[in-house]
Amino acid sequence: MRTYIGGHQAVSVEEFAELALGTPVELWLGVEGETDEERAAREDAARDILADHPEMPDDLIRIAAGVVEAHPELFAIVSLHHAARRRMPRRGVAA
């Protein structure tokens, strides 16, 4: 299955997220080992983008919901109710 966003094919999960966001994912999530100064600059840039595009969070939620609906198998979601039923009964006495 091929996924296109804005006429561009996303060939990986990272590319899909970047195309959907219109920015590199690292801008929002950061990178391992970034300095306090780098993090502050990244957060300033993210705030500027959100100020210029106030509809962006709503668009991202819509995109994420569409992905979850179309590909629930990617998320391996298990109901807590079902997980609770799988518990093994305890046997013996705790010391």
C-alpha positions as CSV (number, residue, x, y, z in Angstrom):
1,M,0.0,0.0,0.0
2,R,1.3,3.4,-0.9
3,T,0.6,6.5,1.1
4,Y,0.6,10.0,-0.4
5,I,0.4,13.3,1.4
6,G,0.1,16.4,-0.7
7,G,1.2,14.6,-3.8
8,H,4.4,13.2,-2.1
9,Q,4.8,9.5,-1.4
10,A,5.7,8.6,2.2
11,V,8.0,5.6,2.1
12,S,8.6,5.4,5.9
13,V,6.8,6.2,9.1
14,E,9.2,9.1,9.7
15,E,8.6,10.5,6.2
16,F,4.8,10.1,6.7
17,A,5.0,12.1,9.9
18,E,7.2,14.8,8.4
19,L,5.0,15.2,5.4
20,A,1.9,15.3,7.6
21,L,3.4,17.8,9.9
22,G,5.1,19.9,7.2
23,T,8.1,20.0,9.5
24,P,10.8,17.5,10.6
25,V,9.5,15.4,13.5
26,E,12.6,16.3,15.5
27,L,11.3,19.9,15.7
28,W,8.5,18.6,17.9
29,L,10.1,15.7,19.7
30,G,13.7,16.8,20.0
31,V,16.8,14.7,19.5
32,E,18.8,12.7,22.0
33,G,21.6,14.6,23.5
34,E,20.5,18.1,22.6
35,T,21.8,20.9,24.7
36,D,19.6,23.2,26.7
37,E,20.4,25.9,24.2
38,E,19.4,23.7,21.2
39,R,16.2,22.7,23.0
40,A,15.3,26.3,23.7
41,A,15.9,27.3,20.0
42,R,13.8,24.3,18.8
43,E,10.9,25.1,21.2
44,D,11.0,28.8,20.0
45,A,10.8,27.7,16.4
46,A,7.9,25.3,17.2
47,R,6.1,28.2,19.0
48,D,6.5,30.4,16.0
49,I,5.1,27.8,13.7
50,L,2.1,27.3,15.9
51,A,1.5,31.0,16.2
52,D,1.6,31.3,12.4
53,H,-0.7,28.2,11.9
54,P,-3.2,28.0,14.8
55,E,-5.2,25.3,13.0
56,M,-2.2,23.0,13.0
57,P,-3.0,21.0,16.2
58,D,-6.5,20.3,15.0
59,D,-5.2,19.1,11.6
60,L,-2.6,16.9,13.3
61,I,-5.3,15.3,15.5
62,R,-7.4,14.6,12.4
63,I,-4.5,13.0,10.6
64,A,-3.5,10.9,13.6
65,A,-7.1,9.7,14.0
66,G,-7.3,8.8,10.4
67,V,-4.1,6.7,10.7
68,V,-5.3,4.9,13.8
69,E,-8.6,4.2,12.1
70,A,-7.0,2.9,8.9
71,H,-4.2,0.9,10.5
72,P,-5.2,-0.2,14.0
73,E,-2.7,-3.1,13.7
74,L,0.2,-0.7,13.9
75,F,-0.7,0.2,17.4
76,A,-1.3,-3.2,19.0
77,I,-3.9,-1.8,21.2
78,V,-5.2,-4.2,23.9
79,S,-8.2,-3.4,26.0
80,L,-7.3,-3.3,29.7
81,H,-10.4,-5.3,30.3
82,H,-9.0,-8.2,28.3
83,A,-5.6,-7.8,29.8
84,A,-7.1,-8.1,33.3
85,R,-8.7,-11.4,32.4
86,R,-5.4,-12.9,31.4
87,R,-3.8,-12.6,34.8
88,M,-2.7,-15.9,36.3
89,P,-4.2,-16.7,39.7
90,R,-1.8,-16.5,42.6
91,R,-1.1,-19.8,44.3
92,G,0.5,-20.3,47.7
93,V,1.1,-17.9,50.5
94,A,3.4,-14.9,50.3
95,A,6.2,-15.0,52.9
